[in-house]
Amino acid sequence: MSQFPFSALDQACMTQALALAAKGLYTTDPNPRVGCVIATGEGVVGQGWHRRAGEPHAEVHALREAGAQAHGATAYVTLEPCAHHGRTPPCADALIEAGVARVVVACQDPFPAVAGQGIERLRQAGIQVDIGLLQAEARALNAGFFSRIERGRPWLRLKMAMSLDGRTALVNGESRWITGEAARADAHRWRARSSAILSSAATVLADDPLLTARLQDEAVEVVTPVRVILDRWLRTPDDARVLDGSAPTWLLHGELAKPSAIQAARARCVVMPERGKHLDLVAVMQWLASEGINEVHLEAGPTLAGALFTAGLADELLIYMAPVLLGDHAMPLLQLPNLLSMDERWDLQPLEQTMLGADLRLRFACLD
């Protein structure tokens, strides 16, 4: 990391670059969200963000806006400029050709085809490169991308709605609706930013959910998340809404299950390894990463949620708590093993709490 003392202008420009990157929250998948600001002593002369995979990167948009004013300027980029030919040319080359004098990078790109090579190419061209400004914020914006590349599995968020007494559904399975309209609308935004919405055959059978991201602002573009159903025995009914064609659906099943004609026609059916009487959850997450899935949003019952949590695969809990009580016999938040000592408890790191109408949204990081 650079020891360069970043100025107030540096801070302001990188903050703006991060705000631009966030505009691609719902559209860049599987690429990272990246923003770029180009500034001189006179102020900002160009800015841009990566909008969707296959289209120009943030640096290209910013350079086009800056034009000749990019010569001798400073470029602020939230992720290391690429140095390889993918679906677009290398951004490091574009910055060199534009004649920028300095590049400030929030964080290095872990992708093997970049991984420091973009920074090295800029420095070899005589450009000053300073690294690390607002690095934590830049990584948080692309937690799924970094997780997929660095850990070989997606970032997994467990989303749950619960009562004040920690219950998610009545004993008969009824759960609509624990929370109010504002909380449910907010949950769709978290769906929209995800690469995949993960659920189980049990949830499909109980609730027949649609599992799509439906935003109230129709002007907002969303790259539709994949619906991923863990269905060892392929119990998903042929008329289930997850097979309606409104979004891609993957049915992950065991070796002995055979897809029906409708399942095979309307979904991608993939055999997964099994562990005991269930699909191997570690193998599932690794396979999803190999398919370019950055961020997984779980919407399922306490059994699957608890299994993912106890397997150490959950990174974040997103909980909507409603001011209602459902009673002792209602379903729990997570199905977890019994603990014999307080030393065995699971500690969580609080990230935020936000009121949404009468409901409270809580986010926690799962600690290793």
C-alpha positions, 0 to 999 in steps of 0.5 A: 500500500502506498504511504502517500499522504492523500489530500482533501481533493484526493479524498473527495474525488475517490468518494465521488468515484465510489458513488459512481461505482455504486450506480452499477450495483444492479447491472455489472454482474459478474464484473465488479462495480467500478467508478473513475474520476479524472481531475486537475487543479481546476476540478473534475474534468471527467467521470464514469462508471462501469455499467454492464459486462462487455461494455466500456470500463469506468476509465474509458467513460471518464477519459471520453468525457475529459478529452484532452484535459486528461493530459497531466491530470490525476485519475481516481479509480476504485479498482486497479485498471485492467492490463489484459484484453478481455471483452474490452481493451486494457484500461491501463493502456487507455490511461497511458495513451491519454497522458495522465500524470497520476493514478490513485487506486482504491484497491488492487484487483485480485483477478489473476489476469490483472493482480498488480499488472495494471499498476506495474504497467502504469508505473513503467510508463512513468505514471505515479500510482498511489494505492489504498485510498478508501480501500475498505469502502471499495472492497465492501462495494464488491464483496462478492467479487473479492470473495469469488476470486480470493476464496473460491466461493461467493459472498453469502448473505442470509436474509430472514424476516422474524418476529420480536421473539425470533420466529420466522413462520407459524408452526404450520409454515405460514409466514406471509407477511411478518414484515411490512411493505417497506421492509419487503421492498427493501429486501427486493433491492438486496435481491437485485444486487445479488448474482443469485437468489438461493433457496430450497425445494422445501421452500418452493413446496411450502411457499411457491415463491417467485424469487425475482427482484421486483423494484418499485422504481421501474426506471432502475435497470437490473441484471436478473439474478439466477434462481438457484434451488437446492433440490436433491430429489428434484421435488420442484413441481413442474408448475412451480413459479420458479420454472415460469421463465421470468428469470434463469433457474438452476436446479442443483440435485443429487446423482440419482434424481432425474429431471422431468421433461419440463424441468429439463426444458425450463431450468438448468439441471446440474448434478452436485456431490452429496454429503450424507443425506444432503447436497455438499454445501461447500461443493455447491458454493465452490461450483457457483463461484466457478460459474461467475456467481459473486454474491448469493442471497439466501431466502429459505427456511431455518434448516438450510439457513442453519446448515449454511451458517454452521458450515461456516459458509455464511458471511452476513445476516440480513434480518428484518425484525417486526414488532409482532410475537409468534409464540414458542411453537413457531419456527426459529430463525436458524436451526442450530445445534444445541450448545452446552457452554456459552463458550460455544456461542456464535458471535456476530459483528453488528454492521447497521440497524435501520428503521423501515416503517415499523420494522427494524433492519439489522445487518451482522457480519459472521465472524470466523 
